[in-house]
Amino acid sequence: IPAEAVRKWQQTYRAVGRDGLLSMGKARSRCDFETKVAAARAVVDGGMAKPEAMERFGIASATPLKQWCRLYRGGGAEALRPRPRGRPRGSGAKAAPTTREQELEREVRRLEAQVAYLKKSMALKAELRSRTGRRP
């Protein structure tokens, strides 16, 4: 076992105890906003070492702490505030109600496209008929 892995396990054990170490990789526990800000402030502004902050705030892994510090340096405490995940509900652009004139224009465009399609189809059939001398 690499020495670095053992060192990380020891850090995690000191931070979250035996149960936390054994439950790693199963269910992720989420830290609240205040804990994130306090831990990031302690490391960035207070000069606290990351392993010490992990122990003090009960953070099992250094990865989220590093990310919180990076976000805190970039945008302050507000950067750590939780944001809604996923696609926003109902934020799609609502189509304006169409007027009768707009509906008729759309119908005209559809019918023009249909006529163009049928003309092209008839032209292709006529070309095929003239080449082969029989009906398709």
Protein Blocks (a to p, Z undefined) as FASTA:
>chain_A
ZZklmmmmmmmmmmnommlmmmgoiaccdddfklmmmmmmmmmmnopafklmmmmnopab
fklmmmmmmmmmmnojmlmpccdehjdehkaccdddddfklmmmmmmmmmmmmmmmmmmm
mmmmmmmmmmnopaZZ
